[in-house]
Amino acid sequence: MPANRFPAALLLAAITLAACSPEPTPAEPTPVPEAEPTPQVVAGDATELRDAIQAPQDKARAVEDTLMQAADAQREAIDAAEGGEAVPPEGG
């Protein structure tokens, strides 16, 4: 039986020593990384970006004008038809 006591005594000694050890020191605070500098905007990049945004808007305005003109022409044709006046069709 003495052979069975040795591992138990060793385990008891390890637990006792672990309980008496000093508390761990707190970890050093993590350094805060510095903010990266903002890249300088090159004038050509800003112009390309502006043009890329502006082009679809200009196209939409042109389509809007075309649609408004077509709507006005249709309205005039309807008014003329109701009044009995004949309006020749456009483009023909």
C-alpha positions, 0 to 999 in steps of 0.5 A: 500500500505505501506505493499507492500513497506516493502519487496521492502525496505528490498530488496533495503537495502540488495542490498545496503549492499551487494554492500558495503561489502569488497572484499573477501580475496584470498584463500590460495594457495593449498599446493603442495603434495610431491612426493611419494618416488619410491619403492625400486626394489627387485632383485627377482622382476627384475629377474622375469620381465627380465625372463618374457620379455626374454622368448618370445624373446628366443622362437621367436629366436628358431622358426626363426632358425627352419624356416631358416633351413627349408628354406635352405633345401627347397632351396637346394631341389629346386636347386637339382630338377632343376639340375636333382639331386634327393634329398630324403625328410627329415624325411622319 
